[in-house]
Amino acid sequence: MTVTLKLLATMVIWGGTFIAGRLLAQDMGSFSAAFLRFLAASVFMALLTCRAEGRFPPLRRNMVLPALILGLTGIFLYNALFFTGLRQVAAGRASLIIAGTPGIIAVLSWIFLREAFPLPKALGVVLALAGAVVVITNGEPWTVLSGGAGMGELAILGCSLSWAAYTLAGRKALQYMSPLASVLWACIVGDALLLPMALAHGLAADLARSTLLDWGNILFLGVLGTGLGFSWYSQGIQAIGTSRAAVYINLVPICAMLMGFFFLGEPLSLSLGAGAVLVFTGVWLTNRPVAQDSSRAPA
């Protein structure tokens, strides 16, 4: 499977995580849900990495700090904020806030990683974000402001910042470990950080009242949303760079809307079509090869 197909598949899966996360957040605490998600993810990633690399990857000294940063940002902080936000914010509204992440990543990559940020890429980021806004708001972007910005919205905004930090840290971590190993150790470290908080916030009680649907959502979030999704996203970062891989995140709201049509019978709208055109155009512009300026000195 090519990197492009893996990134597209990841966005489809991640579109489903907002639905699964919303359902799970209604039944158990944020830290319990996050811990169980990454317990499942850690087991799956250990099996997948051992099969692919022939052994369990050791954590060498130069890998400890990258693994700690990945676990803290992309696992502990992101998911504690993710489930906290989804207890108060509808999945669609949350996905709109998350849709701003690629723009944050592109700008930070330009500042800290010295990735090129030419006009076509900047325009692509803007178009992709605009498309996501059109889809989520049914062509009425001003309605985003009607509900105000409460603690739930701020928590989801924290998710964007946490994921931006994880993406940039992941680019550096791939200098020391494979994409699979980086995801595995991020899951292990992040889950270890989540465990004390989960125990303190009623993990035992949440387990006692969990349902079969809860466990289905946990497995979907852990195995597909984390195991496969994080691995393929890391491969995308390694292959095409942080900002180019991150712009695919704008496809997540559209994927969620399409799944609602196919699985829940929700109607498609003109705004969905218009938003899809904007998002796909933005993704194409961001990933289009740009001719190098021969007069520009090497960075």
C-alpha positions in Angstrom: 0.0 0.0 0.0 1.4 3.4 -1.0 1.9 6.2 1.6 -1.0 8.2 0.0 -3.4 5.3 0.4 -2.2 4.7 4.0 -2.8 8.3 4.9 -6.3 8.3 3.2 -7.2 5.1 5.1 -6.0 6.6 8.3 -8.2 9.6 7.9 -11.2 7.3 7.3 -10.4 5.4 10.5 -9.9 8.7 12.5 -13.2 9.9 11.2 -14.7 6.9 13.0 -12.8 7.6 16.2 -14.9 10.7 16.9 -18.1 8.6 16.9 -16.5 5.8 19.0 -15.0 8.4 21.4 -18.2 10.3 21.8 -20.1 7.1 22.7 -17.3 5.9 25.1 -17.0 9.2 26.8 -20.7 9.0 27.8 -20.1 5.7 29.7 -16.8 6.1 31.5 -14.3 8.7 32.7 -11.8 10.4 30.5 -8.7 8.8 32.0 -10.3 5.3 32.1 -11.3 5.5 28.5 -7.8 6.8 27.5 -6.0 4.2 29.5 -8.0 1.3 28.2 -7.7 2.6 24.6 -3.9 2.6 24.8 -3.7 -0.7 26.8 -5.3 -2.3 23.7 -3.1 -0.3 21.4 0.1 -1.3 23.3 -0.7 -5.0 23.0 -1.6 -4.7 19.3 1.5 -2.6 18.5 3.8 -5.1 20.4 2.5 -8.0 18.3 2.7 -5.9 15.1 6.2 -4.6 15.7 7.6 -8.0 16.7 6.1 -9.6 13.6 7.4 -6.8 11.3 10.9 -6.4 12.9 11.5 -9.9 14.2 11.8 -8.8 17.9 10.6 -6.4 20.5 12.4 -3.2 19.9 14.7 -2.2 22.8 14.5 1.3 24.3 18.0 2.6 24.0 19.3 5.5 25.9 19.0 8.0 23.0 15.4 6.9 22.5 14.2 7.6 26.1 13.6 11.3 25.7 11.8 11.0 22.3 9.6 8.2 23.6 8.8 10.3 26.7 7.8 13.3 24.7 5.7 11.3 22.3 3.9 9.5 25.1 3.3 12.8 27.0 2.0 14.8 24.0 0.3 12.4 21.6 -1.0 9.9 24.2 -1.4 11.3 27.7 -2.3 14.9 27.0 -4.1 14.4 23.7 -6.4 11.7 24.9 -7.1 13.1 28.4 -8.2 16.3 26.6 -10.0 14.3 23.8 -12.3 12.4 26.0 -12.8 15.3 28.4 -13.9 17.5 25.4 -16.1 14.9 23.9 -18.1 14.6 27.1 -19.3 18.2 26.4 -18.8 18.8 22.7 -20.6 17.1 19.8 -18.4 15.0 17.6 -18.9 17.2 14.5 -18.0 20.4 16.4 -15.0 18.7 17.9 -13.7 17.6 14.5 -14.0 21.1 13.2 -11.7 22.4 16.0 -9.3 19.5 15.3 -9.3 20.5 11.6 -7.2 23.5 12.4 -4.3 21.2 13.4 -2.6 21.0 10.0 -2.3 24.7 9.8 -0.6 24.8 13.3 1.7 22.0 12.2 2.7 23.6 8.9 3.6 26.9 10.6 5.5 25.2 13.5 7.3 23.0 10.9 8.3 26.1 9.1 9.6 27.7 12.3 11.3 24.8 14.0 12.1 22.2 11.3 12.8 24.8 8.5 10.4 23.0 6.2 9.5 25.0 3.1 6.3 26.9 3.3 5.7 28.3 -0.2 2.6 30.1 -1.3 0.9 27.0 -2.9 1.3 25.1 0.4 0.0 28.0 2.4 -3.0 28.3 0.1 -3.6 24.5 0.3 -3.7 24.6 4.1 -6.2 27.5 4.0 -8.4 25.8 1.4 -8.4 22.4 3.2 -9.3 24.1 6.5 -12.1 26.1 4.7 -13.5 22.9 3.3 -13.6 21.3 6.7 -15.4 24.4 8.1 -18.0 24.3 5.2 -18.7 20.6 5.8 -19.1 20.8 9.6 -21.3 23.9 9.6 -23.4 23.0 6.6 -22.2 26.0 4.7 -22.9 28.4 7.5 -19.4 29.0 9.2 -20.7 31.8 11.4 -22.7 29.2 13.4 -19.4 28.0 14.9 -19.5 31.0 17.2 -23.1 30.7 18.3 -22.3 28.1 21.0 -19.4 30.1 22.5 -16.2 28.5 23.6 -16.6 26.6 26.8 -14.3 24.2 28.6 -15.1 21.4 26.2 -14.0 23.5 23.2 -10.9 24.6 25.0 -10.1 20.9 25.7 -10.4 20.0 22.1 -8.2 23.0 21.1 -5.7 21.5 23.5 -5.9 18.3 21.5 -4.8 20.3 18.4 -1.8 21.7 20.2 -0.8 18.4 21.7 -1.1 16.7 18.3 1.1 19.4 16.7 3.7 18.8 19.3 3.5 15.0 18.8 3.9 15.4 15.1 7.0 17.6 15.3 8.5 15.4 18.0 7.7 12.3 15.9 9.7 13.7 13.0 12.8 13.9 15.3 12.0 10.5 16.9 12.2 8.8 13.6 15.9 9.5 13.5 16.3 7.1 16.3 13.6 4.4 15.8 11.3 3.0 13.2 7.7 4.2 12.7 6.4 1.1 14.4 8.8 1.3 17.3 8.0 5.0 17.9 4.3 4.3 18.1 4.8 1.3 20.3 7.0 3.1 22.8 4.7 6.2 22.7 1.8 4.0 23.6 3.6 2.2 26.4 5.0 5.4 28.0 1.7 7.3 27.5 -0.3 4.5 29.0 2.0 4.3 32.0 1.4 8.0 32.6 -2.4 7.5 32.3 -2.6 4.6 34.7 -2.3 6.5 38.0 -4.8 9.1 36.8 -7.2 6.4 35.7 -7.0 4.6 39.0 -7.6 7.8 40.9 -10.6 8.7 38.7 -12.6 5.5 39.1 -11.1 2.9 36.7 -12.4 0.0 38.8 -15.9 1.3 38.8 -15.8 2.1 35.0 -14.6 -1.5 34.3 -17.4 -2.9 36.5 -20.2 -1.1 34.5 -18.6 -1.3 31.0 -20.7 -2.9 28.3 -20.0 -4.9 25.2 -20.4 -1.7 23.1 -17.8 0.0 25.3 -15.3 -2.7 24.7 -16.0 -2.6 20.9 -15.3 1.1 20.9 -12.1 0.6 23.0 -10.9 -2.0 20.5 -11.7 0.2 17.5 -9.9 3.2 19.1 -6.9 1.1 20.3 -6.3 -1.3 17.4 -7.5 0.7 14.4 -7.5 4.3 15.5 -4.1 4.0 17.3 -2.3 0.9 16.1 -2.8 1.2 12.4 -3.6 4.9 12.3 -0.6 6.1 14.2 1.7 3.7 12.4 0.6 4.8 8.9 0.7 8.5 10.0 4.3 8.1 11.2 5.2 6.5 7.9 3.6 9.4 6.1 5.7 11.9 8.2 8.8 10.0 7.4 8.0 9.8 3.7 6.6 13.2 2.8 7.3 15.5 5.8 5.2 16.8 8.7 3.1 19.5 7.1 2.3 17.5 3.9 1.2 14.5 6.0 -0.7 16.6 8.5 -2.9 18.4 5.9 -4.7 15.0 5.3 -6.2 15.5 8.8 -8.7 17.9 7.1 -10.3 14.9 5.5 -11.4 13.5 8.9 -14.6 15.6 9.2 -15.6 14.6 5.6 -15.0 11.0 6.4 -17.1 11.3 9.5 -20.0 12.8 7.4 -19.8 10.1 4.7 -19.8 7.3 7.3 -22.9 9.0 8.8 -24.6 8.7 5.4 -23.6 5.1 4.7 -24.1 3.7 8.2 -26.7 6.0 9.8 -28.7 7.1 6.8 -27.9 10.8 7.3 -28.5 12.8 4.1 -25.7 14.3 2.0 -25.8 18.0 1.3 -24.5 20.5 -1.2 -22.2 21.9 1.5 -20.6 18.5 1.9 -19.8 18.4 -1.9 -18.4 21.9 -1.8 -16.4 21.2 1.3 -15.0 18.0 -0.2 -13.8 19.9 -3.3 -12.1 22.5 -1.2 -10.4 19.9 1.0 -9.2 17.7 -1.9 -7.9 20.8 -3.7 -6.1 21.9 -0.6 -4.5 18.4 -0.1 -3.4 18.4 -3.7 -1.9 21.9 -3.5 -0.1 21.1 -0.3 1.4 17.9 -1.7 2.2 19.2 -5.2 5.9 19.2 -6.0 7.3 22.7 -6.1 10.2 23.6 -8.3 13.3 24.5 -6.3 14.7 28.0 -6.6 18.3 27.5 -7.8 19.3 30.9 -6.5 18.3 30.0 -2.9 21.2 28.9 -0.8 21.0 25.5 0.9 19.4 25.8 4.4 
